[in-house]
Amino acid sequence: MFAPLTLIALALDAGLGYPAWLFARVGHPVSWIGRLITWCDRRWNGEGRSADARRSAGIVTLLLCLCLAFDASLAVTFGLYWLLPNPIALVLLGLAASSLIAQRSLDDHVAAVASALESGSLEDARTAISQIVGRDPQSLDQSAIARAAIESLAENFSDGITAPTFWMVIGGLPGAALYKTINTADSMIGHRNDRYEAFGWASAKLDDLVNLPASRISALSLAAAASLLPSGDSAGALRTIRRDARHHRSPNAGWPEAAMAGALGLKLNGPRIYGGTVVDDRWMGDGRADANASDIRQALRLFRIAALLQAGAVAVLALLVFSL
């Protein structure tokens, strides 16, 4: 039943998203996981501990979070099917699963950056971009803000949509919950700095592994979507993937970012500033680096087509399930 479940989750997330009033009252699965990771970090990642002890503590933290996420999602799955008729249980399970996919949220956050740039307010644009990237917003001009929004859209298309969709098709709600736990842990403690180099080692390594298939699927989806977009360059997307994807500092993020750069005729990635430190990354793509709000809107159109293509593939799988 996992493909039908995933299709329902995708449709509900695209149509409803995660309501702000619900987040205000009970939080979100990611925030629940985050609170546990924060507790473990404060308790077990003290500066006086050795690197080996901190690495072991990080492994225990990840395993604890994974066990709780798996048990909770499995209990919800079996509980719904035990209490309710199968069709009703499937819809309610799809509603729960939709919280683990971020189509609507990602679209809204990136569109907000475009709207702020279109209004002519650089400060509003910096505030909007600070919601989705970790780089220093005050160091960004209009072009850098637009590039950052497009890069975030490409990377989060893979991490926030393709990956949970992929693992949900394979493992249902527990599969998506396990993926989301790993991805959340990586985003919180998988940093290469003095505090998290050891403690977040397991989370960072496992996140690289579980995102590997989704990054490739995302890149190919964007390249396919470019062939359906009047101004898209599908061949350019494939060419940039082959040449530039492997040069990104992330083994996965470079794939969708390279696809986006080639499809839109832009240069993405490149040097940027995190926490006052310049990260001299390599440029991806042959196009112009001078991006603007119009490029963000074009990237959003490409993203929506790619997401629809993926939903269509899940729908075909769902039909096959029902026909068996």
Residue, then its C-alpha position, 0 to 999 in steps of 0.5 A: m500500500f505504500a505507493p497509494l499512501t505516498l500519492i495521498a501524502l503528496a496530494l495533501d501536502a501540495g494542497l494543504g501544507y502543514p497548517a500554521w495553527l497546528f504547528a503553533r499548538v503541537g509543533h511538527p515531527v521535525s521539531w519533536i525530533g529536534r528537541l530530542i537531539t538538542w537534549c542529547d547534544r546538551r547532555w552528551n556533547g560536552e567540550g571536556r569529552s574526548a573525540d571518541a566519546r563524543r562520536s560514540a555519544g553521537i551514534v547513540t543519539l542517532l540510534l535513539c532518535l531512529c528507534l523512537a521515530f520508527d516505533a511511533s510511526l509503526a504504532v500510528t500505522f498499525g493503530l489506524y488500520w486496527l481501529l478503522p476501515n482500510p480506506i479511511a485508515l489509508v487517508l488518515l495515514g496519508l495525512a500524517a505522512s504529508s507532514l514529512i514532505a515539504q512541497r508547499s512549504l518550500d514553494d512558499h518560502v522561495a516565492a517569498v524571496a522573489s516577492a521581496l526582491e520584486s518589491g524592491s526591498l533588499e532588507d525584506a529579501r535578506t530576511a526572507i532568504s535567512q529563513i531557508v539558507g545558513r549563509d550571512p544574509q547581510s553579505l548578500d546583494q540582490s543577485a546573491i540572494a536570488r542565487a541562494a534562493i534557487e540553490s536552496l530550492a534545488e537542494n531542498f527539492s531533493d532533501g525535502i520532497t524527493a527523498p521522503t517520497f522515495w523512502m515512503v514508497i519503499g517503507g511507508l510512514p516508518g520509511a519516511a520517518l526514519y529518513k526525516t530523522i536522519n536528515t534532521a539530525d544532519s541539519m542540526i549536528g552534522h556540521r564540520n566544526d569543533r563542536y560537531e565534527a565528532f558528535g555529528w559524524a554518524s548523522a552526516k555520514l548516514d545522511d549522505l548515504v540515504n540521500l544518494p538515490a534522491s539526489r540523482i532522481s531529483a537531478l534527472s527530474l529537473a532535466a526532464a522538466a526543463s524539456l517541458l519548460p519553454s525556456g528550459d535547457s534539458a541538454g544543458a542540465l544534463r551536461t552540467i550534471r555530468r561536468d559539475a555535480r561531482h565538484h560540489r562539497s556535498p556528494n548529493a547537493g551538487w546533482p540537483e543544483a547542477a541540473m538547475a543551473g544548466a536548465l536555467g542558464l545560470k551559474l550557481n554555488g561559487p564563493r559564499i560566507y557562513g558565520g563570517t568565514v568565506v567558503d570558496d566553492r566552485w561555480m556550477g554552470d556556464g551561464r550568468a551569475d547575475a540572477n534576479a527575481s525573474d530567475i527565481r520564478q522560472a526556477l519555481r516553475l521548473f521545480r513544480i513541473a519536476a514535482l508533478l513528474q515525480a507524483g505522476a510516477v508515484a501514481v503509476l506505481a499506485l495504479l499497479v498496486f491496485s491492479l494486482 
